Amino acid sequence: MGFNSSEDHFDRLPDSLLLLIFNKFADIKALGRCRAVSKRFSSIVPQVRNVVVKVDCVISSEETNLNNSGKNRGIWNYLMRIMMGSIVRPWHALQHILGPKKSMVAEVSHHSPGEVLKNFKEVQNLRIELPAGELGIEDGVLLKWKAVFGSTLESCVILGASSVFNPAKDKRDDNRDSEKSWLLQENGASEDDDTGNIPESFYTNGGLKLRVVWTISSLIAASARHYLLQNIISEHPTLENLILTDSDRQGVLCMNKCQLQEFRDKPLAASATSTRTQVPALNMKLWYAPYLELPCGMVLKGATLVSIRPCEYPICKETDGFLAGAFEGPFKTAASLLSKRRTYLLEMNSF
């Protein structure tokens, strides 16, 4: 049988197989290019169930025209600008605590996630990735969070450390023991103390205040992301799983099928500024270690784990999987180790 070079072999593939292939692509830019190939592709691509949207083009406030905010392409930009403005202002007062800030994400791309998703009507699994985390922190400081939302916050886990280093890579092995002893002594602890007791100095040298700032900042970032999802969730009733994260993997917001439906059914409780979801009154559990060595060789100074749930939820013992499952790699191990230490209870009013 001869080979006909003019034959389009994709025409021999059933639509169901092409759809399976497109679902493997996921990336919305790749899908957009596929859609431009032919009328057939253009009719199949909008049926994909798995979509990843990476927001990699940022613009300044001066470049954004407020007159376009009512149009589809401007709504995400408009909301993002308002959101970031509400966060940046109060953070000026906290800047001396957090240290030098990295560049904030003032806007998202010219083509907002809401716009590029408008032709995808059967999306079930959606992942949106922002250019970078909202929280500007000093170099060397660790701050990661994962929040689960329905119509409001359901849970949040925050992992922080005043510094992170690897003695082997940093060529600091010779000084590690003396540095550990000095740090423990400075914090009023001993090398044999593995009870997780928070030293008195933690309350007097600004350690607790700094961690409260980390917690509030993470909750503001999470609730602002949640607020921005209104249009996307309402316009895509097929959604079953949604993740909103950033390229730095600083923060992750998750919603499953039931939580997405609750979000659609319940009125959104906005904060006083109406630029983020209101954070309910919270119960918090805190674990602390002045010096935490991980099996991989990484060392966390001032390691802190915070588990957060609304006060209306019954207080329960968090499983190791719930806390450690919020993070990956060595940070998963850090959360697991911290959760075995002494627990401290805190409360926070709604804001």
N, C-alpha and C positions, 0 to 999 in steps of 0.2 A: 504493500500500500504506500503510495507516495505521500510526502509531507506537504501540506498546503500552508505556506508561510503567511498567507493572507487571512487564514482562519483565526478567529478570536476564541481561544480555548476557554476563556472565562465564560463564554456563552454556554458552554457545555456543563458548567457547574450549577446546581440548583440554588435558588435564593437562600434556602436554609443553611447551606454550607458557607455561602458568602457571608451571611449574617454571623455565623460562628467565627469566621476569620476576623471580621470587623470588631467583634466583641473582644478578641484577643488584643487588638490594637489599643483600645481604650482612650489613648491620648487624643484629645479633641482636635489638635492641629493636624495629626495624621488622618483622622477621620474627615476633616474638612477637605484635605487634598484628594482623598479617595472619592469624595462626593463630586468633585469637579471632573472626574475622569469620564463619566458617561451618565446618560439619563437613568440607566438601570442602577448604577451605583448610587446615584443621587436619591433614588426611591428607597433603597435598602438601608443606607447609612443611618437615616433618622430613626430606624427601628432598633438600634443597638441598646443593650441593657446596661453595659458597663462603660462609664465615661470618667476620664481624668482631665480636669481643667487646671493647667498651671498658669498662674497669673505672673508673667515675667516681664511685663512692660509697665513701668511706673511713670507717672507724670506729676508735675508740681501743681500747686493750687493755682498759680498764675496761668497755667496752660488750660485749665478747665473753665469752660463757659457755663455759668450758672443758668443761662437761658436755655441750655439744652437738658437741664436736669429732669424735665418732664418727659423727655423722650426715652425710649427703651435703652439706648446705648449709654445714657447718662445717669440712670437711676442708681446703679451700684457705685459709680464715682461720687455722686452727690452724697449718698449715705456714708461712704467711707470717709469723705472729707469731714463731715459733721462728727462722725465717731471719733476720728483721730484728734480733732480739735478739742473735744470734750475730755480726752485722756491727757493730752499734752499739757494743758493748762495746770491741773492740779499736780502733775508730776514735776513742775518746776520747783515746787516747795520741797519735793522729796529728792531732788537731784543730788544734794549734798550727802544723802544717805546711800543712794544707789551708785554714785560715782559717775564718771564720764559716760554719756549716753552715746550709743551708736545711732546712725541715721534712722529716723523713724519712717515707717511706711505711710506716707501721706495720702497716697492714692493707689488705686489699682489700675489695670491696663485700660487703654482707650476702648477696647472691646471687653465689656464687663462679663463676668460669668453668666449673669442673667440674660445678656444678649446672645452670647454664643450658644446657649442651651435652648433657646426658644424653639428651634426646629427639631429638637430631640424629645419626642413625646412619650417614649416608652422606657425612659431611664429608670433602672432599679437600683443600681449601685453607683453612687457619685462621690468622687473625691476632688476637692478643691484645694489647691496649694498656693498660698500667698508667697510673695517674694522673700519675706523674712519675718521673724517674730516681732511683735509690737513692743516688747519690753526691752528698752536699752539698758544693758547692765555692763558693769566694769569687766574688762578682759580678765579671764581666769575664774570668774564667778559662774557657778552652775545654777540654772533655774529652768526647770521643766515642769509642765503641768498637763494633765489630761482631765477633761470635763465631759460629763454625760448629761444631756439635756432632753427634756420632753417639752412641755410648754414653759417650764422653768428649770432651774438647776436641780439635778437629781443627785449628783455626786461629783467630787473633784479631788484629785490627788496631786500634790505638789511636792517636788523633790528639789532641794536647794543645798548649796554648799558655798562657803565663803571663798574657797579656792579648791582647785582640782589639779593634781599633778601625778606623774609617774616617776618615781625615784630612779628607776633603771634608765629611762630615756633622758631624764634630766641630769643624770650623773650625780645624784644626790644620795646614793646608798650609804656612804660613809657618815653622813650627817643625819640619816633617818631616825635612828634610835634616840640621839640627843635631841633632835627636833621634836620628836613625839613626847619625850619626857618633859621638855620645856613647855610644850603646848598644854599637856595635861596639868602640869603644876600651875601654869598661868590661869587655868580654868578651875582650879581648886579640886582636881580629881587626881587619881593615881593610876598607874599602869595596871594594877590588879582590879580596878573598879570597872566591871563590865555590866553594871546594873542599869545603865542608861540614865543615871541621876543627872539632872540638869544643875550644873554648879551655880552657886550664888552670883558669881561674876557675870553669868549669862544675862541676869536681870539688870545689872548695874552698868555694864559697858556698852549697851546698845544692841546686844545680840538679839534679844527678843523683839525690840522695836524694828530692827531690820527685817526679821522674818515676818512680822505683821505687815510690813510694807510689801514684801514679796507676795504674801497671800492676797492682800487687797488688789495689788496690781494684776495678778494672775486672774482673779475673779472678774475684774473689770474687762480685761482683754477677752475672756471667755464669753461674758455676757454681751459684749459688743459684737463679737462674731455671730452669736446666736441671733441677735436682733436683725442682722443684715440678711439672714436667710429667709425672711418672710416670703418674698416674691417667688424665689426659686422653689420653695416647698409647696406653696399654694398652686403654682403653675405646673407642677409635676406630681400629680396624684399617684403615679406608679412607683415613686421612690420607696425603697425598702431599707436602704442603708446609706447614710451620709457621713462623710468625714471632712472636716475643714481643718487644715493644718498649715504649716509654713515650711519653707525650704530649710530653715535652721532646725526643724523638729523641736522647736521650743515649746509649742503648745498644740494640743490636739483636742478638737471638739467632735464628739460622736453622737449619732442619733440612729436608733433602729426603727423598724417598721411601726411598732406600737407607739414609740415616742414621736415619730413624725406625724402619725394620725392624731395624737393628742395635741400636738402643736397646731394642727389645722382646726381642730374642734374647739379648743379653748382660746378665749381672747388673750392676747399677749400682754403681760403686765410690764409696761415700760417704766424705766426709771424716771426720776423727776426731770432729767434732761431730755428724755424721749429719744436718746441715741443708743440705748442698750436696754437689754432685759433687766428688770429689777431683780436683784439678788435677795432671796428670802433670808429670814433669820436662820443662823447656822450653828450647828454643833461641830466642833473641831477636835481632832485628836492629833497630838504632836509627839514625835519621837526625835531625840537629839543625840548626837555623838560628837564630841569635840575633835576626835581623830578616828577615821574609819578606813581601815585597810581592806581592799578587796582582793580576792584570789588572783585576779589578773595582774596585780601589782599597782593598780591605781590607788591613790590616796585622796580622801575627801576630808578637808578641814571644815569644822563647823557643819557637819552633815545634818540635814533636817528633813524629815518627812511629815507631811500634813495631810490628813484625811478629812474631808469635809462633806457633811450631809445636812439637808434642811432640818430644822428643829422638829418639823411635823413628822419626820420619819422616825420610827422607833430606833433607839440606840442599840446597835448590834456589834458583835465582835467581828471586825473585818478579817476575812480570810487572807492568808498569805498570797493566794492567787489574785485576789482583788487588788491588793496594793502593788505587788510586784508586776502584775499584768499590765499596769499602766505604762510601763517603760520597757525598753529593749536593751540588750547587751549588758554591759557592766552596771548600768543604772537599774536594771531589773534586780540584779544581785544586791545592790546598795539598798533598795527599798525593802527587799526581803530581810536583810540583816537588821536594818533600823526597826522594822516592825516587831522584832523580837525583844526590843529594849523596853524600858519603862515608859508607860503611856501617860501623857499629860492632857487634861481636858480644858478646852477653851470654848467660849461662846462669842458670837458676833451678831449684832443687830442687822436688820434688813437695810439695804442701801441701794 
